[in-house]
C-alpha cells in the first residue's frame, strides 16, 4: 500500500510543508511505513497527482495536506478509483470539512496512517464532485472575495470570511435560480443563498446545514430567498450558528 502526502504550500497563512514534512516522516517511521511526499507548485497539481497515483491500480492512501480547496482537488482526481482512499491533514484557512467530524483529531498523523476507511456521500454538481458543500449566491460571491483577505496579518479563516461578507454585502445581490427536485417540483426563485450540503460547515465555521449527515445518502438543500439588507443583518447571526 502506498501512502502519498500531497502538500499545498500556499494553503493557510504559512507554508505548512516546513513543519509538516518532518512530522510525516516521524509518524510514518513509527508505523514502519515509507511515505511519498509531494509539494504542489501550481493550481490543479494536487488533482493531477491524485489522478496519477489512483490510476496506478495499487491500493493507495492520498492525504490532502492543505485547506478545503486542496481536498477538493484531490477528490476530483480520485473519484472512480476504488483502490484509492483520501485522508485530510488540515492546514488551510477554514478547514471546514473536518468540522463535520468533531470526534476525530485530523492533526494526529499516526492515527490517520493506521485508521480504517470510512465511506461518505458525495455531491455531483456541474461535472464536479464535492464532499462538503456547494453554494450559489451571496456565499459563493463571499468565497470568491475571501482570497484578498485570508493572508492579511492577524486575520483568521473566519475573519477573512467576515471581511469578504461585508464587502459583498454592499454589492448587488440576488440571483435567479431554476431548481428541479426529485419529486418533480420545480422552483424558480430569486435567491440570496442556495446551499447544497453533504457536510455541515463552510466559510470558516458557518453552519449552513445543521442537520447534515455525510453518510445518509441524502443531500440537504437550504434556500434563502432574496431579502433586503436590513433583514439580512437581523438573521445572519442565526444562520451562522445553524439556528
C-alpha positions, 0 to 999 in steps of 0.5 A: 500500500502506498501512502502519498502526502500531497502538500499545498504550500500556499494553503493557510497563512504559512507554508505548512510543508516546513513543519509538516514534512518532518512530522510525516516522516516521524509518524510514518517511521513509527508505523514502519511505513515509507511515505511519498511526499509531494509539494504542489507548485501550481493550481490543479497539481494536487488533482493531477497527482491524485489522478496519477497515483489512483490510476496506478491500480495499487491500493493507495492512501492520498492525504490532502495536506492543505485547506478545503480547496486542496481536498477538493482537488484531490477528490476530483482526481480520485473519484472512480478509483476504488483502490484509492482512499483520501485522508485530510491533514488540515492546514488551510484557512477554514478547514471546514470539512473536518468540522463535520467530524468533531470526534476525530483529531485530523492533526494526529498523523499516526492515527490517520496512517493506521485508521480504517476507511470510512465511506461518505456521500458525495455531491455531483454538481456541474461535472464536479464532485464535492464532499462538503458543500456547494453554494450559489449566491451571496456565499459563493460571491463571499468565497470568491472575495475571501482570497484578498483577505485570508493572508492579511496579518492577524486575520483568521479563516473566519475573519477573512470570511467576515471581511469578504461578507461585508464587502459583498454585502454592499454589492448587488445581490440576488440571483435567479435560480431554476431548481428541479427536485426529485419529486418533480417540483420545480422552483424558480426563485430569486435567491440570496443563498442556495446551499447544497450540503453533504457536510455541515460547515463552510466559510470558516465555521458557518453552519449552513446545514445543521442537520447534515449527515455525510453518510445518509445518502441524502443531500440537504438543500437550504434556500434563502430567498432574496431579502433586503439588507436590513433583514439580512443583518437581523438573521445572519447571526442565526444562520451562522450558528445553524439556528 
